[in-house]
Structure formats: structure tokens, C-alpha cells
């Protein structure tokens, strides 16, 4: 009976460790690589950007690391990545941090009202 309880306890312990959160501000390359979708290239980008200081939130991570936008942030968070202990929430990576689309960049800016009066 004791052995069955011990084995069950060890199984639960192993299961909980496999779902442990990985904080982007504390993780090393191997821990980052353990997140589904993050490979050596992305973990290197994260670690390089982190040299400038810890990430404040998901928006900060997205702004400083090329390739992490809302879609990837959601996938990484589902895989266990956190920023300061917080999971990604839809809308935390604002449109302000997103790159402008080609269509938006090609649209000429409106002329100032003062120029239209002359």
C-alpha cells in the first residue's frame, strides 16, 4: 500500500513539474526552449533583449523581441511562459506595439487643415 501511494505521489510531482510556469525574466536558454514554439533562435532573441532589463509585461516583451506578437504570445503563454508571473491575456499586446501594415504605410497622411484653406 505504501509503495502504491509513493508511486502515485511521484507521478503527481512529475506532472506538476512538467506544467510549471517559465518566467521570461528568470529563464535560461534551455528553460525557454522547453516552451512549445520557442527554439534556440527565439530564446537567443529573448535573452539578448533581456540584457537591457527585465520585461515589464507582455506588451514590453512584444515591443522588444521581434517575432512575438499577440498570436505567438498566446501560444507561448499556453505553453507555460509568463512575464513577471502573468499569463498572456488577449489585448495585452496593444495595437500601438504592432507594426503598421503595408496598406497603412502606403496611405498618404491627410493634409493639415491650414494647408487646405490656402
C-alpha positions, 0 to 999 in steps of 0.5 A, spaced: 500 500 500 505 504 501 509 503 495 502 504 491 501 511 494 509 513 493 508 511 486 502 515 485 505 521 489 511 521 484 507 521 478 503 527 481 510 531 482 512 529 475 506 532 472 506 538 476 513 539 474 512 538 467 506 544 467 510 549 471 510 556 469 517 559 465 518 566 467 521 570 461 525 574 466 528 568 470 529 563 464 535 560 461 536 558 454 534 551 455 528 553 460 525 557 454 526 552 449 522 547 453 516 552 451 512 549 445 514 554 439 520 557 442 527 554 439 534 556 440 533 562 435 527 565 439 530 564 446 537 567 443 532 573 441 529 573 448 535 573 452 539 578 448 533 583 449 533 581 456 540 584 457 537 591 457 532 589 463 527 585 465 520 585 461 515 589 464 509 585 461 507 582 455 506 588 451 514 590 453 516 583 451 512 584 444 515 591 443 522 588 444 523 581 441 521 581 434 517 575 432 512 575 438 506 578 437 499 577 440 498 570 436 505 567 438 504 570 445 498 566 446 501 560 444 507 561 448 503 563 454 499 556 453 505 553 453 507 555 460 511 562 459 509 568 463 512 575 464 513 577 471 508 571 473 502 573 468 499 569 463 498 572 456 491 575 456 488 577 449 489 585 448 495 585 452 499 586 446 496 593 444 495 595 437 500 601 438 506 595 439 504 592 432 507 594 426 503 598 421 501 594 415 503 595 408 496 598 406 497 603 412 504 605 410 502 606 403 496 611 405 498 618 404 497 622 411 491 627 410 493 634 409 493 639 415 487 643 415 491 650 414 494 647 408 487 646 405 484 653 406 490 656 402 
